[in-house]
């Protein structure tokens, strides 16, 4: 008689996950051994015997010496030359379901494999790395999917990169995720790593496997000015698109940018534009660099794009203009001074907010009084409603009492003659303000006023 026991859906899912994970683990182990081939380097004599296939590192002392960079212990433990091409078990960042003998399922870190060369190179242990190479370590051995050169570049260890390249490391070897070592130069400290790679023949136009990213995309997206200059000097394509339709300029504009990093991204964009980057290129969502720069709230970059003729009222697939993008993030980007972006857009001819939507804008942007001020100062005849005082939290009113009092008075008094004259002049020069207004013989205070300078009160 056969018996069957019901399992809960979570238990069945756990069993399935464990089975799939075990299958993948076995496959990785087989592939790492099957795909290993002995490398013949320039310094290797032709009659030298081929290294032995890799074996699993089972010595805890050797494991500890590798991860701590203990050169003396490593010298004592390494024997034959074949002992350098080991499979070293490591703990990955991903969790998987595993079961103890008692049958209790739990999430544990997935086990992966690397090699001694990768461990030492990625940690900057130059002495240990040199010893392993002298002992015959395969310079391109990558059981974990990334070579030692990938690890050294990612962590900015220049001496290790130089040592690996001198021993014949492939500067264009792709990782299991399709990234070259040049893609892994992601920090300011990795600049000299990138220089060395290019000197040894790395392809500056290398594309990642899934997203078709070039090293220039990566450097621009991280705000690495020196890397961008380096790649451009080596002939990187300034308008190459990835699978999302983004160019390096779009990548630089789209990244979240803290106040401290605004200048870095501005310099990257400036360098790309000086080298011919197209500021009108749209991504797959029809977002221009101006759309993206407003979303990341970088005033310097927005000014740069507008000065070079960016279309201020262009719409993305979602129907958003650059103005809508900056207003949506104003409350979250106060340190980036979003009011400067709103003012720049308006001075370059951005369409004003529909008066009926000003109450909503006031609710979401009241934490930035300057943004509210510059928006309201573009209307000559604007009658505020009685409910404006209700949409602004009392806390915000107390922070800027004079300003919000002047806002609420718009429902009971007309705008000043001074403001009406400003509106007339702006209307007369609409579309030509940034170019024409500075040519007029106006005193600086009046010029500041016409260009929507911040005063902290509405007239």
ABEGO torsion letter per residue (X at the ends): XBBBBBBBAAAAAAAAAAAAAAAAAAAAAAAAAAABBBBBBAABBAABBBBBBBBBBABAAAAAAAAAGBAAAAAAABBBAAAABBBBBBBBABBBBBBBAAGBBBBBBBBBBBBAAAAAAAAGBAAAAAAAAAAGBBAABBAAGBBAAAAAAAAGBAAAAAAAAAAGBBAABBBAAGBBAAAABABAAAAAAAAAAAAAGBBAABBBAAAGBBAAAAAAAAGBAAAAAAAAAAGBBAABBBAAGBBAAAAAAABBBBAAAAAAAAAAAAAAAAAGBBAABBBAAGBBAAAAAAAAGBAAAAAAAAAAGBBAABBBAAGBBAAAAAAAAAAAAAAAGAAAAAAAAAAAGBBBBBAAAAAAAAAAAAABAAAAAAAAAABABBBBBAAAAAABBAAAAAABAAAAAAAAAAAABBBBAAAAAAAAAAAAABGAAAAAAAABBBBAAAAAAAAGBBAGBBX
